[in-house]
Amino acid sequence: MKLPKEIQKKEKSKPKRPTKVKKRPGSQYSSRSMRRRMQQQGIDMDQIDATRVIIEGTDKTIIINQPEVMKLNQMGQEIYQVVGQAEEREPGDIDIGEEYIEEGEIEEERIEEERIEEEARPTITQNDIMLVAAQANVPKEEAEAVLRECEGDIAKAIVLLKNR
């Protein structure tokens, strides 16, 4: 039996065997199928928005700027996957912006910050001491000690002395 011409054309256009899908080089699965497979195995995956990762070791420090960081959570354990260009440094060097400084310079900065904090503390004048001593009816030495204890807060010092 002969088929009509329309059906004959359709049969000829169908491929005889299914063709193989070409995979992209370097990737085994698409990201969607990878997520599905990981979800089936009980693995949660989150992307972390990081600007820099620093790994400090005993003999070297590894700095990765602009990394891609993935956090995988599998059965209560956290796994971090970091992808990026690594840069190795000596263990004493610390990256602050684009310049590297030695640990000794960090100590100097800490001392400078402490000095600035001391300058920021209020100074206690003789007038403050006399005012507190007069209001609380106590000697000047005791008023001065309480004022230092209250970090220069006159009202707090007076209330403290009156409640003793």
VOKOLMI-618018 format. One record per residue: x, y, z of N, C-alpha, C, O in turn; residue in three letters; residue number from 1. Coordinates in steps of 0.1 Angstrom, whole numbers, padded with zeros to 4 digits, always signed. Layout:
BEGIN
R    n_xx    n_yy    n_zz   ca_xx   ca_yy   ca_zz    c_xx    c_yy    c_zz    o_xx    o_yy    o_zz    aa     i
R       X       Y       Z       X       Y       Z       X       Y       Z       X       Y       Z   ala   NUM
...
# end
This chain:
BEGIN
R    n_xx    n_yy    n_zz   ca_xx   ca_yy   ca_zz    c_xx    c_yy    c_zz    o_xx    o_yy    o_zz    aa     i
R   +0008   -0012   +0000   +0000   +0000   +0000   +0009   +0012   +0000   +0019   +0013   +0007   met     1
R   +0005   +0022   -0008   +0013   +0034   -0010   +0007   +0045   -0001   -0005   +0047   -0001   lys     2
R   +0016   +0052   +0006   +0011   +0063   +0015   +0010   +0076   +0007   +0017   +0078   -0003   leu     3
R   +0001   +0085   +0012   +0000   +0098   +0005   +0013   +0106   +0006   +0021   +0104   +0015   pro     4
R   +0015   +0115   -0004   +0028   +0122   -0005   +0031   +0131   +0007   +0042   +0132   +0011   lys     5
R   +0021   +0136   +0014   +0023   +0144   +0026   +0029   +0136   +0037   +0038   +0141   +0044   glu     6
R   +0024   +0124   +0039   +0029   +0115   +0050   +0043   +0110   +0046   +0051   +0109   +0055   ile     7
R   +0045   +0108   +0033   +0058   +0103   +0029   +0069   +0113   +0032   +0080   +0110   +0036   gln     8
R   +0066   +0126   +0030   +0076   +0137   +0032   +0079   +0138   +0047   +0091   +0140   +0051   lys     9
R   +0069   +0136   +0056   +0071   +0137   +0070   +0080   +0125   +0075   +0089   +0128   +0083   lys    10
R   +0078   +0114   +0070   +0086   +0102   +0074   +0101   +0104   +0070   +0110   +0100   +0077   glu    11
R   +0103   +0110   +0058   +0117   +0112   +0053   +0124   +0122   +0062   +0136   +0121   +0063   lys    12
R   +0117   +0132   +0067   +0124   +0143   +0075   +0127   +0139   +0089   +0136   +0145   +0095   ser    13
R   +0122   +0128   +0094   +0125   +0123   +0108   +0139   +0117   +0107   +0142   +0109   +0098   lys    14
R   +0147   +0119   +0118   +0160   +0112   +0118   +0158   +0098   +0122   +0149   +0094   +0129   pro    15
R   +0167   +0089   +0117   +0166   +0075   +0119   +0169   +0071   +0133   +0162   +0063   +0139   lys    16
R   +0180   +0077   +0139   +0184   +0074   +0152   +0185   +0088   +0160   +0188   +0098   +0154   arg    17
R   +0183   +0087   +0173   +0185   +0099   +0181   +0200   +0103   +0181   +0208   +0095   +0183   pro    18
R   +0202   +0116   +0180   +0216   +0121   +0180   +0220   +0124   +0194   +0212   +0128   +0202   thr    19
R   +0233   +0123   +0196   +0239   +0126   +0209   +0240   +0141   +0212   +0244   +0148   +0203   lys    20
R   +0237   +0145   +0224   +0238   +0159   +0227   +0252   +0162   +0231   +0259   +0155   +0239   val    21
R   +0258   +0173   +0225   +0272   +0176   +0227   +0273   +0183   +0241   +0265   +0192   +0243   lys    22
R   +0282   +0179   +0249   +0285   +0185   +0262   +0295   +0196   +0260   +0304   +0196   +0252   lys    23
R   +0293   +0207   +0269   +0303   +0217   +0269   +0316   +0212   +0275   +0316   +0204   +0284   arg    24
R   +0327   +0217   +0270   +0340   +0212   +0276   +0342   +0218   +0290   +0339   +0230   +0292   pro    25
R   +0346   +0209   +0299   +0349   +0214   +0312   +0338   +0213   +0322   +0340   +0213   +0334   gly    26
R   +0326   +0211   +0317   +0314   +0210   +0327   +0307   +0196   +0324   +0304   +0193   +0313   ser    27
R   +0305   +0189   +0335   +0298   +0177   +0334   +0283   +0178   +0334   +0276   +0171   +0327   gln    28
R   +0278   +0187   +0342   +0264   +0189   +0344   +0261   +0204   +0343   +0270   +0213   +0345   tyr    29
R   +0249   +0208   +0339   +0245   +0222   +0340   +0243   +0226   +0354   +0241   +0217   +0363   ser    30
R   +0243   +0238   +0357   +0242   +0243   +0371   +0228   +0239   +0377   +0227   +0236   +0389   ser    31
R   +0218   +0239   +0369   +0204   +0235   +0374   +0204   +0220   +0378   +0199   +0217   +0389   arg    32
R   +0210   +0212   +0369   +0210   +0198   +0372   +0219   +0195   +0384   +0216   +0186   +0392   ser    33
R   +0230   +0202   +0385   +0239   +0201   +0396   +0232   +0204   +0409   +0234   +0197   +0419   met    34
R   +0225   +0215   +0409   +0217   +0219   +0421   +0207   +0208   +0425   +0205   +0205   +0437   arg    35
R   +0200   +0203   +0415   +0190   +0192   +0418   +0197   +0180   +0424   +0192   +0175   +0434   arg    36
R   +0208   +0176   +0419   +0215   +0164   +0424   +0220   +0167   +0438   +0219   +0158   +0447   arg    37
R   +0225   +0179   +0441   +0230   +0182   +0454   +0218   +0183   +0464   +0220   +0178   +0475   met    38
R   +0207   +0188   +0460   +0195   +0189   +0468   +0190   +0174   +0472   +0186   +0172   +0483   gln    39
R   +0191   +0165   +0462   +0187   +0152   +0465   +0196   +0145   +0475   +0191   +0136   +0482   gln    40
R   +0208   +0149   +0475   +0218   +0143   +0484   +0218   +0150   +0498   +0226   +0146   +0507   gln    41
R   +0210   +0160   +0499   +0209   +0168   +0512   +0220   +0178   +0514   +0224   +0181   +0525   gly    42
R   +0225   +0184   +0503   +0235   +0194   +0503   +0228   +0207   +0500   +0223   +0209   +0490   ile    43
R   +0230   +0217   +0509   +0225   +0231   +0507   +0236   +0239   +0502   +0248   +0238   +0507   asp    44
R   +0234   +0248   +0492   +0245   +0256   +0486   +0240   +0270   +0486   +0229   +0274   +0481   met    45
R   +0249   +0279   +0492   +0246   +0294   +0492   +0258   +0301   +0487   +0270   +0297   +0490   asp    46
R   +0256   +0312   +0479   +0267   +0320   +0475   +0269   +0331   +0485   +0260   +0337   +0489   gln    47
R   +0282   +0333   +0488   +0286   +0344   +0498   +0292   +0355   +0490   +0301   +0353   +0482   ile    48
R   +0287   +0367   +0493   +0292   +0379   +0486   +0304   +0384   +0494   +0303   +0391   +0504   asp    49
R   +0316   +0380   +0489   +0329   +0383   +0496   +0337   +0392   +0487   +0337   +0391   +0475   ala    50
R   +0345   +0401   +0493   +0354   +0410   +0486   +0368   +0405   +0487   +0376   +0408   +0478   thr    51
R   +0372   +0398   +0498   +0385   +0393   +0499   +0385   +0381   +0509   +0378   +0381   +0519   arg    52
R   +0394   +0371   +0506   +0396   +0360   +0515   +0410   +0359   +0519   +0419   +0360   +0510   val    53
R   +0413   +0358   +0532   +0427   +0358   +0537   +0429   +0344   +0544   +0421   +0341   +0554   ile    54
R   +0439   +0337   +0540   +0442   +0324   +0547   +0456   +0326   +0553   +0466   +0328   +0546   ile    55
R   +0456   +0326   +0566   +0469   +0328   +0573   +0475   +0315   +0577   +0468   +0307   +0584   glu    56
R   +0487   +0312   +0573   +0494   +0300   +0577   +0507   +0304   +0585   +0510   +0315   +0587   gly    57
R   +0514   +0293   +0589   +0526   +0296   +0597   +0538   +0301   +0588   +0546   +0309   +0593   thr    58
R   +0538   +0297   +0576   +0549   +0301   +0567   +0545   +0311   +0556   +0554   +0317   +0550   asp    59
R   +0532   +0313   +0554   +0528   +0322   +0544   +0514   +0326   +0546   +0506   +0319   +0553   lys    60
R   +0510   +0337   +0540   +0496   +0342   +0540   +0491   +0343   +0526   +0498   +0349   +0517   thr    61
R   +0479   +0337   +0523   +0473   +0337   +0510   +0462   +0347   +0510   +0453   +0346   +0518   ile    62
R   +0462   +0356   +0500   +0451   +0366   +0499   +0445   +0364   +0485   +0451   +0364   +0475   ile    63
R   +0431   +0363   +0485   +0424   +0362   +0473   +0414   +0373   +0472   +0405   +0374   +0480   ile    64
R   +0417   +0382   +0462   +0408   +0394   +0460   +0397   +0391   +0451   +0399   +0383   +0441   asn    65
R   +0385   +0396   +0453   +0374   +0394   +0444   +0371   +0379   +0442   +0370   +0375   +0430   gln    66
R   +0369   +0371   +0452   +0367   +0357   +0451   +0352   +0353   +0448   +0344   +0361   +0452   pro    67
R   +0350   +0341   +0443   +0337   +0336   +0443   +0336   +0326   +0454   +0344   +0316   +0454   glu    68
R   +0328   +0328   +0464   +0328   +0319   +0476   +0314   +0312   +0477   +0303   +0318   +0477   val    69
R   +0314   +0299   +0478   +0302   +0291   +0479   +0303   +0284   +0492   +0313   +0278   +0496   met    70
R   +0292   +0284   +0500   +0291   +0277   +0512   +0282   +0265   +0510   +0270   +0266   +0507   lys    71
R   +0287   +0253   +0513   +0280   +0241   +0512   +0277   +0235   +0526   +0286   +0235   +0534   leu    72
R   +0265   +0231   +0528   +0261   +0226   +0541   +0257   +0212   +0539   +0246   +0209   +0533   asn    73
R   +0265   +0202   +0543   +0261   +0188   +0542   +0261   +0181   +0555   +0272   +0180   +0561   gln    74
R   +0250   +0176   +0559   +0248   +0169   +0571   +0254   +0176   +0583   +0261   +0170   +0591   met    75
R   +0252   +0189   +0585   +0257   +0197   +0596   +0271   +0202   +0595   +0275   +0210   +0604   gly    76
R   +0278   +0198   +0584   +0291   +0204   +0583   +0291   +0214   +0572   +0285   +0213   +0562   gln    77
R   +0299   +0225   +0574   +0300   +0236   +0565   +0313   +0234   +0557   +0324   +0232   +0562   glu    78
R   +0311   +0235   +0543   +0323   +0235   +0534   +0323   +0248   +0526   +0313   +0252   +0521   ile    79
R   +0334   +0254   +0526   +0336   +0267   +0519   +0344   +0264   +0506   +0355   +0259   +0507   tyr    80
R   +0339   +0268   +0495   +0346   +0267   +0482   +0350   +0281   +0477   +0341   +0289   +0475   gln    81
R   +0363   +0283   +0476   +0368   +0296   +0472   +0374   +0295   +0458   +0383   +0287   +0456   val    82
R   +0370   +0304   +0449   +0376   +0304   +0435   +0381   +0318   +0433   +0373   +0328   +0434   val    83
R   +0393   +0320   +0429   +0399   +0333   +0426   +0414   +0332   +0424   +0420   +0322   +0425   gly    84
R   +0419   +0344   +0421   +0434   +0345   +0418   +0441   +0347   +0432   +0438   +0357   +0439   gln    85
R   +0450   +0338   +0436   +0456   +0339   +0449   +0469   +0347   +0448   +0476   +0347   +0437   ala    86
R   +0473   +0353   +0459   +0485   +0361   +0460   +0491   +0357   +0473   +0485   +0358   +0484   glu    87
R   +0504   +0354   +0473   +0511   +0349   +0485   +0519   +0360   +0491   +0525   +0368   +0484   glu    88
R   +0519   +0361   +0505   +0526   +0371   +0512   +0534   +0365   +0524   +0531   +0353   +0527   arg    89
R   +0543   +0372   +0529   +0550   +0367   +0541   +0540   +0368   +0553   +0531   +0376   +0553   glu    90
R   +0541   +0360   +0564   +0532   +0360   +0574   +0531   +0373   +0582   +0520   +0376   +0588   pro    91
R   +0541   +0381   +0583   +0541   +0393   +0590   +0534   +0405   +0583   +0531   +0415   +0590   gly    92
R   +0532   +0404   +0570   +0526   +0415   +0562   +0511   +0414   +0563   +0505   +0403   +0562   asp    93
R   +0505   +0425   +0565   +0490   +0426   +0565   +0486   +0436   +0555   +0491   +0447   +0553   ile    94
R   +0476   +0432   +0547   +0471   +0440   +0536   +0460   +0450   +0541   +0450   +0446   +0546   asp    95
R   +0463   +0463   +0540   +0453   +0473   +0543   +0452   +0481   +0530   +0460   +0490   +0527   ile    96
R   +0441   +0479   +0523   +0439   +0486   +0510   +0449   +0480   +0501   +0450   +0468   +0498   gly    97
R   +0457   +0489   +0495   +0468   +0485   +0486   +0482   +0485   +0492   +0491   +0480   +0485   glu    98
R   +0483   +0490   +0504   +0497   +0491   +0509   +0498   +0480   +0520   +0489   +0476   +0527   glu    99
R   +0511   +0475   +0522   +0514   +0465   +0531   +0522   +0471   +0542   +0532   +0479   +0540   tyr   100
R   +0519   +0467   +0555   +0527   +0473   +0566   +0532   +0462   +0575   +0527   +0451   +0575   ile   101
R   +0542   +0465   +0582   +0548   +0455   +0592   +0541   +0456   +0605   +0534   +0465   +0608   glu   102
R   +0542   +0445   +0613   +0536   +0444   +0626   +0540   +0455   +0636   +0532   +0460   +0644   glu   103
R   +0552   +0460   +0635   +0557   +0471   +0643   +0550   +0483   +0641   +0547   +0491   +0650   gly   104
R   +0546   +0486   +0629   +0539   +0498   +0625   +0524   +0497   +0631   +0519   +0507   +0635   glu   105
R   +0519   +0485   +0632   +0506   +0483   +0638   +0506   +0487   +0652   +0497   +0493   +0657   ile   106
R   +0517   +0483   +0659   +0518   +0487   +0674   +0519   +0502   +0675   +0513   +0507   +0685   glu   107
R   +0526   +0509   +0666   +0527   +0523   +0667   +0513   +0529   +0665   +0509   +0539   +0672   glu   108
R   +0505   +0524   +0656   +0492   +0529   +0653   +0483   +0527   +0666   +0475   +0536   +0669   glu   109
R   +0484   +0516   +0673   +0476   +0513   +0685   +0480   +0523   +0696   +0471   +0528   +0702   arg   110
R   +0493   +0526   +0697   +0497   +0536   +0707   +0491   +0550   +0704   +0487   +0557   +0713   ile   111
R   +0491   +0553   +0691   +0486   +0566   +0687   +0471   +0567   +0690   +0466   +0577   +0694   glu   112
R   +0464   +0556   +0687   +0449   +0556   +0690   +0447   +0557   +0705   +0437   +0565   +0709   glu   113
R   +0455   +0551   +0714   +0453   +0553   +0728   +0456   +0567   +0732   +0449   +0572   +0741   glu   114
R   +0466   +0574   +0726   +0469   +0587   +0729   +0457   +0596   +0726   +0454   +0606   +0733   arg   115
R   +0451   +0594   +0714   +0439   +0602   +0710   +0427   +0600   +0719   +0420   +0609   +0722   ile   116
R   +0426   +0587   +0724   +0415   +0584   +0734   +0417   +0592   +0747   +0408   +0598   +0753   glu   117
R   +0430   +0593   +0751   +0433   +0600   +0764   +0430   +0615   +0762   +0425   +0622   +0771   glu   118
R   +0433   +0621   +0750   +0430   +0635   +0747   +0415   +0637   +0747   +0410   +0648   +0750   glu   119
R   +0407   +0627   +0743   +0393   +0629   +0742   +0386   +0629   +0755   +0375   +0634   +0757   ala   120
R   +0393   +0623   +0766   +0387   +0623   +0779   +0386   +0637   +0784   +0395   +0646   +0782   arg   121
R   +0375   +0640   +0792   +0374   +0654   +0796   +0384   +0657   +0807   +0388   +0649   +0815   pro   122
R   +0389   +0670   +0807   +0398   +0674   +0817   +0391   +0680   +0829   +0380   +0686   +0827   thr   123
R   +0396   +0677   +0841   +0389   +0682   +0853   +0396   +0694   +0858   +0408   +0694   +0861   ile   124
R   +0389   +0705   +0858   +0395   +0718   +0863   +0393   +0720   +0878   +0385   +0713   +0884   thr   125
R   +0400   +0730   +0883   +0399   +0733   +0897   +0385   +0738   +0901   +0380   +0736   +0911   gln   126
R   +0378   +0745   +0891   +0365   +0750   +0893   +0355   +0738   +0895   +0346   +0739   +0903   asn   127
R   +0357   +0728   +0887   +0348   +0716   +0888   +0350   +0709   +0901   +0340   +0706   +0908   asp   128
R   +0362   +0708   +0906   +0365   +0702   +0919   +0359   +0710   +0930   +0352   +0705   +0939   ile   129
R   +0360   +0723   +0930   +0354   +0732   +0940   +0339   +0732   +0940   +0333   +0732   +0950   met   130
R   +0333   +0731   +0928   +0319   +0730   +0927   +0313   +0717   +0933   +0304   +0718   +0941   leu   131
R   +0320   +0706   +0930   +0315   +0693   +0935   +0317   +0693   +0951   +0309   +0688   +0958   val   132
R   +0329   +0698   +0955   +0332   +0698   +0970   +0322   +0706   +0977   +0317   +0703   +0988   ala   133
R   +0318   +0718   +0972   +0308   +0727   +0978   +0294   +0721   +0978   +0287   +0722   +0989   ala   134
R   +0290   +0715   +0967   +0277   +0710   +0966   +0275   +0697   +0975   +0264   +0695   +0981   gln   135
R   +0285   +0689   +0976   +0284   +0677   +0984   +0289   +0678   +0998   +0289   +0669   +1006   ala   136
R   +0295   +0690   +1002   +0301   +0692   +1015   +0311   +0682   +1019   +0311   +0676   +1029   asn   137
R   +0321   +0681   +1010   +0332   +0671   +1012   +0345   +0679   +1009   +0345   +0689   +1002   val   138
R   +0357   +0673   +1013   +0370   +0680   +1010   +0373   +0679   +0995   +0367   +0670   +0988   pro   139
R   +0382   +0688   +0991   +0385   +0689   +0976   +0391   +0676   +0971   +0389   +0672   +0960   lys   140
R   +0400   +0669   +0980   +0407   +0657   +0975   +0396   +0646   +0972   +0398   +0639   +0962   glu   141
R   +0386   +0644   +0981   +0376   +0634   +0979   +0368   +0638   +0966   +0364   +0629   +0958   glu   142
R   +0364   +0650   +0964   +0357   +0655   +0953   +0365   +0652   +0940   +0359   +0647   +0930   ala   143
R   +0378   +0654   +0940   +0386   +0652   +0928   +0386   +0637   +0925   +0386   +0633   +0913   glu   144
R   +0388   +0628   +0935   +0388   +0614   +0933   +0375   +0609   +0927   +0376   +0601   +0918   ala   145
R   +0364   +0614   +0932   +0351   +0609   +0927   +0349   +0614   +0913   +0343   +0608   +0904   val   146
R   +0353   +0627   +0910   +0352   +0632   +0896   +0360   +0624   +0886   +0355   +0621   +0875   leu   147
R   +0372   +0620   +0890   +0380   +0611   +0881   +0373   +0598   +0879   +0373   +0592   +0868   arg   148
R   +0367   +0592   +0890   +0360   +0580   +0889   +0348   +0581   +0880   +0345   +0572   +0872   glu   149
R   +0341   +0593   +0880   +0330   +0595   +0871   +0334   +0601   +0858   +0325   +0605   +0850   cys   150
R   +0347   +0601   +0854   +0352   +0606   +0842   +0348   +0620   +0839   +0344   +0624   +0827   glu   151
R   +0348   +0629   +0849   +0345   +0643   +0847   +0330   +0647   +0848   +0327   +0659   +0846   gly   152
R   +0321   +0637   +0850   +0307   +0641   +0850   +0304   +0647   +0864   +0303   +0640   +0874   asp   153
R   +0301   +0660   +0864   +0299   +0667   +0877   +0287   +0663   +0884   +0287   +0660   +0896   ile   154
R   +0276   +0662   +0877   +0263   +0658   +0883   +0264   +0644   +0889   +0259   +0642   +0900   ala   155
R   +0270   +0635   +0882   +0271   +0621   +0886   +0279   +0621   +0899   +0276   +0614   +0908   lys   156
R   +0290   +0629   +0899   +0299   +0629   +0911   +0292   +0635   +0923   +0293   +0630   +0934   ala   157
R   +0284   +0645   +0921   +0277   +0651   +0932   +0266   +0642   +0938   +0265   +0640   +0950   ile   158
R   +0259   +0635   +0929   +0249   +0625   +0934   +0256   +0614   +0941   +0251   +0609   +0952   val   159
R   +0267   +0609   +0936   +0274   +0598   +0943   +0279   +0602   +0957   +0277   +0595   +0967   leu   160
R   +0284   +0614   +0958   +0289   +0619   +0971   +0278   +0621   +0981   +0280   +0619   +0993   leu   161
R   +0266   +0626   +0976   +0255   +0629   +0985   +0249   +0616   +0990   +0243   +0616   +1001   lys   162
R   +0250   +0605   +0982   +0243   +0593   +0986   +0252   +0584   +0995   +0248   +0573   +0999   asn   163
R   +0265   +0589   +0998   +0274   +0581   +1006   +0270   +0583   +1021   +0277   +0577   +1029   arg   164
# end
